[in-house]
């Protein structure tokens, strides 16, 4: 039998007695990309049809985002953060989660007040509030949330170090004037050695408080409604 057929048989044996919970520990890790994607769809449809809780263990970040209703990010046996895939991806609680779930640009910053943050020596509008003025924070911006523009149109200037074609986008890596590394996913090309402008919306800036626990993070989001900001 093929790898996919063996997995289907194993899952069929697991569900025949209609258990309340099934533990799936890296069930698709040995499959090739195409078959793994097909099996992800099948498993998701099966779980929704049967209503059985699947505890799905994986080190594949994209798989976790695609398969889950709720994600628990573990680090050495400790839960760093739990939430919906959208919550985990858009509002990582700390550097570990931001790095583990998807690719991230993480730079040091400082809160100037509600809806205003400073990084790379510049002030930017953001969607965060409830932090102390002058509080040191970390800024997360996802590569797909950065738009390449002419240097004079960008909010940040970055000198391009490398460019790779990934099929659906170009992967561009560069450094800003403070020597922070930036990763950009864009359909636009950029020449190595060129200085480009990076543009991003306030919603693209995710502020992480240093040393904040998940409980403190959740309380802060609940208190301020998450994502409202003032023009």
Secondary structure, DSSP 4 states (H G I P E B T S, - for coil): --HHHHHHHHHHHHHTT--SEEEEESTTTTS-HHHHHHHHHHHHHHHHHH-PEEEEE-S-HHHHHHH-SSEEEEETTEEEEEE-HHHHHHS-SSHHHHHHSS-EEEEEEEEEETTEEEETTEEEE-S--SSPTT-EEEEEEEGGG-EEE-GGG-SEEEEEEEEEE-SSSEEEEEEETT--EEEEEESS---TT-EEEEE--GGG-EEEETT--HHHHHHHHHHHTSS----
